Amino acid sequence: MVLDVAFFIAGLLLLYFGSLWLVKGSASLAHSLGIRPLVIGLTVVAFGTSAPELVISLVSALKGKSMIAVGNVIGSNICNIALVLGLSAFLNPIKSHPSVLSRDIPLMLAISVYLLLLSLNSTLGRLEGLSLLAGIILYTWFNYAIAVKEAPVPVQVSEAQPAPPEIPSRAMQTVLILIGIAGVVAGADFLIDASVNIMTVFGVSEKFIGLTVVAFGTSLPELATSVMAACKGEMDISIGNLLGSNVFNILSVLGAAALVRPIHIPGGFIESGLLFDYLVMMFTSSLPWLLMRKNLILSRANGLLLLSCYVGYVGYLVVKG
């Protein structure tokens, strides 16, 4: 038991530092090659911060732990909005861009509804996975096209995606990327095995593990970055980045996992209670739109409300077991 806890903590640390090294090395390499910061944000940084979710779900699917694969994505999306965005707004109110309300949130909700429809038969097959992966390609192309169209506003671009820290050595950039990938993969393996062992001892369900501890662990990069920025008063981190991360989780993470190995939901989608978790994800995802629709500001009170939703949801999972 003690060894499992040690492996669990080691897995979390490897996921956290591995993703940070992957983002830092990749962003610096792309920057040194002259790739625009916009492209870095849409590809390298987005992939790097979501790498833990991707690897966790892939490893879970390969090991037949489908509830961890699905629960990780759903729980991470809830965590990103209710906990990460809520804590960031509580520490420092966030001013949003009108396009977040008119375009980004509705698009994320539409993708969530699509995932709900795909899951009603309690299976995400390879065809469904392929459609999700096709969706992330279209989503990335759409955002790139919009960003190019809005490129004449240089201040907004630089604020949304600050220049990455420069690592002068190309060799060091490559080493960081490789170490980051190795850390994320090893961390995912440690975390999955340790979670399942601990789950067996306490009689906790796979779904609970995926929705809570694993989801929180894979959201650590977003959480650490957002809280650090809020503490420094540098609220350059856009709500759109978290929304994009949620879209990436649904389309890329679940898409890749289902493509590698079809995901079957034991006991049925509705009977297992996953329908309720999907609805909670969609509700928390819509909250920023409801809270910011008048003045585009997410206040400290709004942040506290989001945090309360997260605490309430986790409390519900604990009581339900």
N, C-alpha and C positions, 0 to 999 in steps of 0.2 A: 504493500500500500504506500509506504513512504517513498519507495523507488518510483512508483507511478506518479506521485505528486511531484517528485523532482523532475521527471521526464516531461510532465505537463508544463511546469514553469519554464524548463529549458526550451520547450517547443514554442511557448509564447515569446520568449526573448529572441529566439532565432527568427520567428516570423517578423517581429518588430524591427530588429536591426537589419535583417536580410532585406526587407522591403525598403528601408531607408537607404541602404547602400546601393540597392538596385536603382532607385530613383535618382540618387545623387550621381552615380557613375554614368547612367544612361543620359541624364539631362546634360551633364558636362560634356560627354562625348558628342551629343547632338549639337550642343552650343558651339563647340570647337570646330565642328564641320560646317558651321554656317547655316544650320537649319533654323528657321524662324521660331521664336518663342511660342507662337500660336500652335505650330505643329507639334512642338515638344509637349505642350499642355494637353493637346488632344490625343496624343499617342503615348509617349514615353511615361509622363507623369501619371496619366490616367491608368495605364497598365501597371505601373509600379505600385501605386497605392492600393490597387485591387488585386495584386498578385497573391496575397495571402488567401483571399476568398477563392480565387481561381484554383490554386494548388490544393487547398483543403477540400473543395468540392470534387475535384478530379480524383484525388486519392481516396476520398470517401466512396465515390461511385465505383472505382476499381475494386475496392474492398467489400462492396456490397452493402455499405452503410448509407443507403439512399436517404434516410431521414436526416442524417447529419448533413449530407450534400444540399438538400433543399432547405433545411432549417438554418444552415449557415447563411445562405443568401437572404432569406426572409428576415432572419434576426439581425443581420448586418445592415440591411436597408432600414429597418426600424431604428437601430442604434445610430446610424448616420444622421437621421433627421431628429429623432426625439432626444438623444443624448448628446451627440457631437454638436449639432446645430443649436440645440437648446442651451448647452453649456457655453458655447461661444457667444450667443446673444445675451445670456445672463451676465457674462463678464464684460461685454462691450456691445451695445446695440448695433445691429447690422443694417446698412442701407442697401437696398436691392435695385436692380435694373428692371425697367418695365417689361422687358422681354422674358424675364423669369416667370412672371405671372401670365403673360399672354402666350408664351410658347413652351418654355422648358418644363414647368410643372404639369400642364395638360398633356404634353407628350409623354412624360414619365408615367402619368396615371393611365394613359391609353395603353402603354406597353405592359403595365401591371395587369390591366384588364385582359389583355391578350394572353398573358401567362396564366391567369385564372381560368380562362376558357380551355387552354391546352391541358390544364391539370384536372379537369372535371372527370376524366376517365381514369384517374389515379395512375397515369403513366405518361412519362415524357420520353418518347421514342427517338430514334435517330432522325427521323424526318422532322419532328418538332424541334430537335436540337439544331438541325441544319437551318430551319427557318429563323430560329433565334440568332444564330451566327450571321445569317444574311442581314438580319435587322441591325446588328451592330455596325456592319459595313455601311449600310444606308445612313444610319444615325451619324457616324463619323463623317461621311461625305457631306451630309446635310449641314452639320455644324461647321465644317471647314468652308463650305460655300457661303454660309451666312457670315462667318468671320471675315472672309475675304471681302465680302460686300461692305462690311462695316469697318474695314481696315483704316479708312481715313481718320478714325478717332484714336490716335496713338496713346492717349493717356489711359483710356479704358483698357486697352490691350495690355499695357505694361502693368496696370494695377491688378488685372485679373491673373496674369502670369508673370510674376517677377522673374528677372534673369536668374538662372540657376548659378550656384556657386561654381566658380571656374577651378577645375583641377588641371594644372598645366600639362601633366604627363599623360600621353595617350595610353601608355602601358598601364599606368595606375587606374585610369578610367576603365579599361578592359578588366583589370583584376577586380575592381569593385563590383562590376556587373556580374562577373562569374561567382564571386563570393556571395553576392546578394541572392543570386538564383539558387546556389547551393544551400544557403541559410533558410530561404523560404521553403524549399522542398524538404529539407531535413526537419525543419520546425513543424511542417504540416504532418509529416509521418509520426513524429514524437507526440504531437498533440492529439492526433486521432487515436493512436494506440492507447495512450494514457487515459484519454477521456472514456473510451470504451471500457477499460479495466476498472476505472473508478465508478463508472456508471453501473457496472455489474455488482460491485460491492454494496453500493447504496440503493440499488434497485431503481435507478433513475432511467427514464426513457431516453432513447436516442434523440428524439425530437427536442426534448428539454435541453440536452447538452448542445445540440446544434443551434437552437434559438437563443441561448444565453451565453455560456462560457466561451464556446467556439466563435460565435458571432461577435462577442465583445473583443476577443483576442485578435480577430482578423480586422477589426475596426480601429485597432490601436494606432496605426500610422495616421489616419485621419484625425483621430482624437488628439494625439500628441501635437500635431501640426496646428490644429485649430486653437487649442488651449494656449499654446505658446504664443501664437499671433495675438490672441485676445489679451493675454497678460502684458504684452509689449505695446498694446494699443495700435497694432498694425493690422487693421481689419481689411487686408487686401484679399483675403480668402473669400471667394464668391460663393453664394448659395448655389450657383449653377454648377460649381465643381462637385459638390456633394450630390446634387441631382444627377449629374453625369455619372458619378460613381455608382449610384443606384441603378441607372439604366445599364451600365456596363455589367453589373452583377447579374442582372436578369438575363440580358442577351448573350453576353460572352461566357460568363461563369456557368450558368445552367445549360446554355447551348453547347459548350464544349464538353461538359460532364455527360449530357445525354447522348452526344454524338459518340463519345468513347464507349459508353455503356448505358443502355436505356435505364431510366430511373423509374422504379416501381414503388409506389407508396403503399406500405404494408397496412392492411386493414381498410383501405379505401380513403380517398381524399377527404370526404365529408366525415366519415366515421372516425378517422384518426384525429380530427380537430384542426387539421391544417387549413380548412376553409376559414375558420375564425382568425388564424394567424395571418392569412392573406388579407383579410378584411382590415385587421389592425394595421398592417403595412400600408394599405391604401388610405386608411383614415389619417395616419400620421403623415403620410406623404402629401395629403391635401391640406393639412393644418397651416403650413407656411403661406399658402395662397389665401386662406381665409383670414389669417392674421395680418397680412400685408396688403390686402386689396385696396385699402384706403390711402395709405401714405407711403407704401413701399418700405416701411421700416419694421424690423423685428426687434421689439423693445426687450428690456430686461424682464418685464412681466410676461411677455410672450415666451421668452426663453425658459422662465420658471414653469410656465404651463406645459411646454414640451417636455421638460425634465420630469414633471409630475406624471405625464403620460407614460414615460419610460419606466419610472418606478412602479406605477400602477400595473403595467403590463408584466413586468418581471415578478411582481408580487402575486399576480394571478397565476403565472406559470408555477411558482413555488407552491402555492396552495393546492393547485390542481395536481402537481406532482408529475 
